[in-house]
């Protein structure tokens, strides 16, 4: 069990000290942004102790009586119900954090496992939790079908982290950036022809970040953009290899602007706007599909919303050749206001105080 070392800040005489256990089954982006980062920062800023366990096989035997609350993401692994029994017996509070809808499309590589195992485990976890936290109000409306005690904490970045503070790298050509995973294949298909034409017409470069060269799924993602096989890869197509959740943000230093294509479906509408927040960390404008959750950012001047047609995407990409001055900074200003980790963590702390009093 890893321990996040306690760094106590000043003026905390009136704060309630708590001991929190965070259960993380992996180092995914979701676990990093929704659990590790906010609770590590909360321990630095408040008089609480946070322990982290990343070994699911240990979770059955942990002494939960030492903790005021246990926090986890979605489900607690293959021994979930034994873990819940131990937590409930210890009478500590249970906080379930949800970042995505638990019913995924058939096109997702994890579809069969979700359908067979995870979907019902997530439903039970939400129902058993004392409170459920999630990333958007729209997702909260779905979660409340299982637990009325639901609260929204928007995604936010710890901007003191090194990966969000690298100097921007200058390039000779206009650079378009996309950061994602293989589950976004169908989303990439929405923009492939437009990106290809744009890069060819304007001598621009496209960066696909998260890439794994030995993965056939990633080869399919590449072909969705280039329209050709690996042996015919065009010079404008670039890849950045996938890396750890605490490092991938450095890719944004390579871009002039970002894109976030998203197909309109029942799963995608409950996703978060994290890509907008990541772009904001590097003062970048971003083009997003005009679908939920991105069109909830209608009033963010740094976001260009685009219907999923060839002509609309091509024109939006073209508008970035001579972009509106200050649009990237406006994205940063907007996210500093609505996705500020310090402000959101104050709400997290108040939630824990209310839950554990």
Secondary structure, DSSP 4 states (H G I P E B T S, - for coil): -EEE-----SS-TTSPPEEEEEE-SS--HHHIIIIIHHHHHHHHHSSEEEEEE--GGGGGG--GGG-SEEEEES---TTHHHHHHHHHHHT-EEEEEE-S-SS--TTSTTHHHIIIIIHHHHHHHHHHSSEEEES-HHHHHHHTTT-S-EEE------TTSGGG-PPPPP-SS-EEEEE--GGGHHHHTTTHHHHHHHHHHHT-EEEEEEE-TT-HHHHHHHHHHHSS-GGG--TTEEEEE---TTTGGGGGGG-SEEEE----STTGGGS--HHHHHHHHTT--EEEESSTTGGGGTT-TTEEEE-SSHHHHHHHHHHTTTPPTTHHHHHHHHHHHHS-HHHHHHHHHHHHHHHH-
